Amino acid sequence: MKLVSTAVLSFAVSAANGFIFCPVSLTKAVNPISATALNHGRGGMAAYDAQMASITGGHQPAASISSVKSPTISAPTGYGSGSYLDSLSRGRTSTVGSAGSPAPAIAQTDNYKSSPRWRKKTKQLATLGPASSSFEMIEKLFLAGADVFRLNFSHGEYAQKKDLLDIIRQVEAKYDHPIAILGDLQGPKLRVGKFANPNGELLQEGQIFRFDLDETPGTNQRVLLPHPEIIAASELGHVLLIDDGKVKLVVVSKGPGYLDCQVVVAGMIKDRKGVNTPDSILEISCLTPKDRADLDYMLSIGVDWVALSFVQRPEDIVEIKRLIMNHNPNSAFPPHIMAKIEKPSCFFGDNLERIVELCDGIMVARGDLGVECAPEDVPILQKHIINECRKQGKPVVVATQMLESMIESPTPTRAEASDAATAIYDGADAIMLSAESAAGKYPEESVLMQQRIINRVESDPHYSAYLRSTRPRITDGTTASAIILAARSIAMNVNAKVIASFTVGGTTARKASMKRPEQPVMAISPVIETCRHLAMSWGVYPEYCPNERIDSDNFRDMLRLACEIGLKKGLVSDDKDLLVVTAGFPFATPGAANIIRVIPAAGPTFWDETL
């Protein structure tokens, strides 16, 4: 088949930002035959049952993806049995690259790569705990859809966390697929003192109750509040919530070392119950001595993300970044910081915008946020947070009580399913499970249910239409941003199967994700930390590729490598499938994307020599 090559094509990209002219090289076949469609894994009970049968029936890929042996794949229609893609799918190495050396064989594409688990774009976080601490269960959760595993440092010993991390790394190696590990810091726990009555005290509506610094056991009239910062920050009319809001009080007077409050919502108050202060910004660090020790341990074992609790203001992000930098000032790829938004003070002034700007990702922590804010405000705040993160191109996770009833039940309530779907429709990068996967009776089923909801929503035309209508503008004026805008537009116009991005720090891939393209973004990086960071980003399929496999002096060889990896990940399956490839030269320069190529998956033998 003849190929027509246009060495340089001025491709005008019409975007919300205006017109961007970008020189690209485009190689295409004359009279192409329509490509075989990839299996996008639509939802439904049939897909769910097939997944369950596959996992529980013992179907697992081989121990190392580099040694997977696939069934014989018939020659695809189009370029024919002598094509590069065909030789790759059969594991042959007969194709000669542009440098004259044989193209290396790659991992086979096993049929599990075409399952719904590998076709979704919204990522899934699963918290590990007593119900999910074995290799077998963590592997099941990964195959069910988990892209990131959360280690909750509020519970458990360091040795347990290290064991879980080691198991995750084993699963990662077995499937040759980057998995991110999120270490979640506990944060300050504000609590009242103890009562003389071990059963606590019943507070009546309208009564006056005092919080003070006296360590004498509490009575029906007063109790110790061992947090002078709360007393100092509280003003008349400020609200104090006890035991997740079960008891509500309002400050009516204050003095040196005490607050007098009127009971608004009556209830029992017991030893060491939590205190929330929705109206006050407390002059305390969000990092307790325990958190600092936990952070040091996280950094020593190599977590990929650190979740910071009790964030009140932008300065809290600066504080933890400084601690991480001091721990290892020479680290070029430190763990990313995820700020948990759970305090109303995050919405004062421009705090939210500045917090999102300073951190690497955001978690909508709806548990404490739902205590300190009115319930009817939480859905609106969730949308506001997601929109700000999308605007700035930062991953955002929606968490807490996502499928709460599945702790005890094998199926969620319809309201829970709708809640998870709403977070996806809103444009979240990821959704998270807490106790459902950590301590529930049905951890695997919970992850599978989330995956089913994701695939169902992502197959809905309304979802795609909403994402198109809410794409944020990229206005930084950089070459890299222009390349990404052009790549998305080109991919849509030529009906490409995948956008492949060679990246070192992940900036290009995150910008691509920010625009929510129709095609998956295949991020190829020689930095494993970057690949694990990108496991949190919507629509990004990270692939770790060591420097020795990337010949940065031979761009044609890099294009060949993109075809290999696309086949390995099941993102291309036919010779005629097109890839839009972006890269930056000099390679390994952060944010230097300046090249686009459009190539068929058939490989170098069928490419124009100008590529």
N, C-alpha and C positions, 0 to 999 in steps of 0.2 A: 504494500500500500504506500502511495506517495505521501509525503508530508510537505506542508506548506509552512515556511518559517518567516516570520516577520522579525527582523533583527531588533529593531527598536520601534515600539508602538507607543505613541502618545495617547495614553488612556485617560480620558476625562472622567473623573469621579464626581458625580453629583451627590452631594451630601448636605446635611443640614448646615454644615459649616461653610458652604459655598463650593466652588469648583477647585479640585486639586488635580494638577497635571503631574503624572508620574510615569517615567520611562520604564517599560517592562518588556521582557522578552516573552513572546507567546509562541508555543509550538503546538500545532493541532493537526489532526488527521483530516484528509479530504473525505467528504461524505461519511461522517462517523455513524456507526450503528448505535442505537440507544443502549446505554450501559445497563448492565444488570443492577437492579436496585439492591441496596444493602437492606438487611433485615433490621428495621428500626424497633422491633420489639414492642409492638403495641400491647396495651394492658389487657386486663380481663382474667377471668378465672382459669382459662386454658393455659395462659402464660404462667400464672402463679403455680398451678398444679404441675406444669412441666418443670419449673424450677425446683419445686419441693422434691419431686421424684428424682431429679438429677442429683441433688445434694444428698438427700437421705438414702438414695440408692447406691451411693458410693462412687458416682462419676466424678473423678477429680483429675485435673491435669497432672502431667508428670512432674517429678520433683524439681526439675529446673527447666524453665521455659526454653533455655538454649538447647535442650536435648529432647524437646517434645516431638513425637512422631505422629504426623497426621495421616488420616486415610488418604489414599491417592486422590488427587484433585484433577478433574478432567480439564482439558485445555479450554480456556475461555474463548468466547467468540470475539473476533476482531483482529488483533495482530497475529494470532495463531500460536501454535505449540512451540515455536522457536523463540517466543518473546521472553523478555527479561522477567516479567512477572510470573510467567509460567515456570521458568527455571527456578525462581525463588520458592514458589509454592511446592515444587517437587524436591527442594533441597539440593538442586544441582549448583555447580559453581562454574559452568562452562562459559557464561557470558563474560566478555572482556570489557572492562571499563575503559574510560577515556585515557587512563594512564598506562594502559596495556597490561594491567595485572588482572587476574580473575576476580570477579565480584564475589565477596565472601557469602557463603550460605547464611541464612538467618533462621530464626526460630519458625517452626511451622505454625500455621494458623489453625488451632484446634477449634472444633465447632462451638465450644463454650464461649468464644469471643463474639459470636453473633447473638448471644442471649440478651435479654433486656437489661441485665446488670451492666453490660458494657456499652449500651447505647444511650444511657441517660446522661444529661448534662448537669442537673442539680446534684450536688454532692451530699453525702450522708456522714454524720458523725455518730459514733456509738460509744457510750461510756462503758468501760470495763469494770467488773466487780466480781463478787462471789459467784454469780450465775454465768460468768463469761471469763474465766481465768485459765482455762486449759487451751492447749494448742488446737485441739479438735474444734472447740466452740469458737475461738477467735477466727480460725480458718473458715468456718461456716458463716460467721458474720461478714467476713470479707467477701466471700462468694455471693452472699445475699445482697450485698450492695455497699457495705461500709467502705468509705474512702479515707476516713480519719478516725483514729481511736483516741478517746479522751481518758486520761488518768487523773482521777479526782484526788488531790492531795489533802482534802479535808478528812479522809479516812485512810486507814491502812498504814503499813510500815514501808520503809524505803526498800527493803529487800523484795517485798511483793511487787512494788512498782518496777524494779529492775527486772524481775522475772517476766512481767507482762511485756515490757519493752523488748526483751530478748526474743520472746515468742513472736511479737509483731514483726521484728526484723527477719525471723525465720520464714514467716509467711510471705513477706516481701521478696525474699530471695527465691522462694519456691516458685512464685508466680512471675518473677521478674517484672514487678509492677510497683512503682513508688507508693508508699503508704505514709501518711503524716501521723505524727504522735503529738497530741495536745496535752500539755501539763497544766492543770487548773489549780491556781493558788486559792487558798481558803479565804483570805482577807480578814479584816477585823470582825470579831463577833461581839456585838454590844449586848450585854445582858444585865439584868437586875441581880441583886444579891440573894441571900437565903432568908427564909421566914422561920420564925419560932415554931409555927405550926407546919409540920412536914407535909400536910395536905394543901398548903397554900391558904389564901384568903379570897373571899368573894367580895368584890367591889360593887357597890350599888350606884346606879345612875344618879348623878347630881352631887355625890359626896366629894369632899376634898381629900386628896391623897398626896403625900409628900415623897419626893425622891431627894435623897441627901447623901452625904459622904460618910455617915456614921455606920461603922461596921457591926453595930448591934443587930441581932436577927430582927427581921421585919415583923410588922403587926398589920392590923387592918387599917392603920392610919399612915404608915410610912414603910420605906424599905431603902436599903443601900443601892445607890446607882454609882458603881465604881468607875465612872467616866466623867471627870470634871469638864472635859471638852463639851459634852452634851449640855451640861448646866451653863457653861459659858456662852455657848452658841444659841441657846434657846431664848426666844423673846415671847412677850405676852401674845397669846393667840396661836402660838406654834403647837402643832399636834405631836403627841408621842403615841406610838402604837406598840402594844405588848403582845407577844406570842402570835406573830404574823397577823396582827390586826384584830385578834379576838377581843381585846380590850383597847378602847380608845380614850385618850385623855387630852385635855387642852390646858396649856399653861395659863394660869390666872394671876400668879405672882411669883417673884423670885427674889432671892437674897444671896448673901455669901455662902456658897456651898449647898444650896438647896433650890428645888423647884416645887411650888405648890400647884397642883393640877386638879381640874374638875373632871370627873368621870362622865364621859359622853355615851360610851357603849359599855354596859356593865359586863362583868364576867369574872372568872377565876384567874388569879395571878399566882404563879408558883415559883419555886426556886429556879434561878438561873434561866428564866425565860428571856427570849430575845427582845430587843428594843429597836424600833425603827424611828428615824427622825426625818420625815419627808420634807419639812420646811427649813431645815438647817444645813449649812455647810460646816462640817466639823473640822477643826484645825488638828487633824491627825493624819498620819501617813496611812495610805491604803495597804502598806506592807508592814505586817507585824513581825516581831523577831522570828516567829515560826515560819512566816512566809519567806523571810530572807534566807533562812536555813534551807527551806524547801527549794527556793530558787537556785541556790548554790548546787544542790543535789541534782536538780533538773539539768542544769548546765553541764554538770560532770558526766551524766549518762547520755546526753545528746538528744533531748526532745527537740521537736521542730517548731512548735508553737508554744507560747506561754500565755495563758489566759489570766488577766489581772482583774480581780474582784474589787468591788467597792470603789470604783472610779467615780470621783466627784468633779474633777476639773482637769484641764490639760496638763497641769504640772505633775499629776500622778504618772502620766506616760513618760514624761521627761525623767522622773526619778527612777523608774525601772529600767529605762534604756541606759541610764548612766551606770547602774549596777551591773547590767549585762556587759557593757563595754569595759568596765573595770575588771570583770572576771577574766576576760580574755581579749585584751585590746588589739591583738593581732588577728582576730577572727574576721575573715572577709565575708562570711555568711553566717552571722549569728541567728539564733532562733527568732522568729517573727513574734510580734506582740499583738495579742487580741484583747481589746478592752471590752469588758462586760458592762453593758449599759443597764444599770439597775437602780440608779438614784435620780430623783427629779432634778437635782442640781446640774446634771448633764445637759439639761435643756435651758438653763439660765443663759440669757444673752447669746453669744456665739460659741458657747462651750462645746456643743456637739460638733460643729464644723471643725473646730480646732482639734478636738480629740480624734476625729476621723482622720484629719490630715497628719497627725503625729504618729498614729499607730499603723499597723499593717493589716488589721482586720477588726471586725466588730461582732460581738455576740449580743443579741437581744435577749437578755436574761429576764424572762417574763415572770419568774417567781417573785423575787424581791421587788421588781418593778411593779408587779401587780399588787403588792402589799402597800407600797408607798404612793401609788397613783390610783385614781379611781378606776374601777374595772372597765368602765366604758371608754376611758382614755387610752388604755393599753393598745387596742387594735390601731388607733390613729397614730400613736407614738411609734408602733412597729413599722407602719408604712413610711413615716417621716424618717426613721433611722435608715431603712432600706433605700429610700430615695437618695439620701445624702451619701450613703456608701456607693451607690451606683454612679452618682455624679462625680465622685472623687476616684472611682475605680478601685475601691477596696472591698475584699470579700466580706460578706455579712452572713451570719449564721442565726437562725431563729431557733430558740431553745425553750425548754421547760414544759412539761405536761403535754407533750405533743401527742402521744398515744398512751396516756396515763393508765387507762383501764386495762391495757395489755400487760400490766404487771401481774394481773390475776386472770385475765381472760385471753383466749387465743385470737379474738377479734376485737377491733376498736369500736367505739360508739360512732355513729354517723357524724356527730358533732366534731369528734376528734379527727376523723378523716377529712372533714370540711376545713378544719383549722389547719391541718398540714397542707392541704391543697391551696388554701388562701396564701400561706407563706410563699409557696412556689409561684402562684399567680402574681404576687407582689414583686417578684424578681429576686428573691433571696438566692445567694450562691449555694447555701447548704441548710439542711435542717438536722436537728440533733435529737437523740434519745438519751435519757438519763437513767432513771431507775428501771425503765422498761428493759434495757439491755444489760444493766449492771446487776440487778437483784431480782428481776421478775421471773416468772415461771416460763415465759415464752420469748427469750431474747432473740432467737433466730427468726421466729415468726414476726416479731416487731420490726426488725430490719427489712425483711421481705415485704411487709405491708407498706412501709415507707417507700420502698422501691416501686411497688405497684402503683402507688399514688403518684409518684414522680413521673413514671412512664405514661400514665393515663393523662395527666395534666399536659405533659409536653407533646402529646399527640393531638391535643385540642387546638383547632385553628385560632380560637380566641386567645390562647396563650401567646402564640407567635405574633398575632396582631397587636397584642398589648405591648410585647417587648419591642416591636418595631416602632410603635407610637411613643414609647418612652425612652428611646435610646439617648443617652446623655451626649452632649457636645464635647468634643475634645478640642480645646482651644489653646493648647500650649505652644502651637506653632512649630513643633520640632519635626525633623525629617522622619523620625520613627513613627510619630503619630500619623503623618501623612501616608506613610507606607501601610500602616494598619488600616486606615480608612480605605485606601485603594484596594488592599488585599480583600477586604470584606466585599466591596462592590464588585471586584473582578470575579470572586468566587461565586457570587450570586448570579452574575451575568453569564458565566460559562458553565454554570451548574456543576461546579467542582464538588468533589466528595469531602475534601478536607483542606484546612489551612495549616500548613506546616511551618513552624517558626523555630529557627535556630536561635537559642537564647542562652545567655550565661547567668544573668541575675534574675531573669523572669519578667523584666519590665515589658518587653514586647508582647509576651503571651497574656499578661494581665490587661494590657490595653486592648488586645483583641477580645478578651473575655468581657471587658467593660462594654463593648459595642453589641454584645449578645448576637454573634453571627449565626446564620442558619446552619453553617457547617461546624463540625467539631474542630477545635484548635489543638493540633498535635505539637506540643512543646518539646523540642529536642535540646538537651543541655548536657554539658560535660560535668556539671556540678550536681551531685546527688542531693545536697541541701535544697537547691533551687527546685528540683523535681518534687521533693516532699512538700515544700512550701506551696507549690502550684496545685497540689492535690486538693486544696481548699477552694480553688477558683472554678467558677461555673464554666462548663463546656470545655475545660482544658484536660487533655490526655497527656500527662507528662511522660517522658521517656529519658531515662538516664543513658547517656552514651559517652563512655570515657574518651578522653582526648586522643588516645591512640587510634580510635576508630573514626575520628573526624579529621580529615585532611583539609585544613583550613586554607592551604595554598592551591587547592584544586576544587573549585566550586562545583564542577560537573560531578565530582565524586560525592560531594555533599548532597547533591540532588539525587544521586543514586541511593544514598543512604536514607533519604526521606522516603523513597519508594519502598525500600526494605521494611522500614519501621511501620509505614502505613499498612502494609500487608500483614505484618506481625500482629498489629493491634486490631486487624479486621476492619480498618477504616476504608480500605480499597479492596476490591475483589475482582476487578475486571481490568484488562489491558487498557481500555478506553477511559477508565476513571481518571479524572484530572485532579492534580494537586496544585494549589497555589502556595508557593514556597517563598518565605521571607528570610532574610539574613542581613547581618551587618558586617561590613569590612572597614577597618581591620577587625577580624573576628576576636571575640572576647573583650570588646569595648562596650561597656554597659550602655544601653539605650541608643546604639548606633545603627539600627536597622535602616538600610538604604538600598536594598535590592529586592526585586520581586521577579519570580519566574513562574510560568504556568507550564506544567509538564504532564504528559500522560504517564500512567503507571507502567506502561510497557517497558520502560527502561532505556538505558543509553543507546542500545543498538538502533532504536527507532526514533531517537531524538535528532534534531538538527545540529550540525556541528557548531553553530554559533552559540549554543547554550553554554 
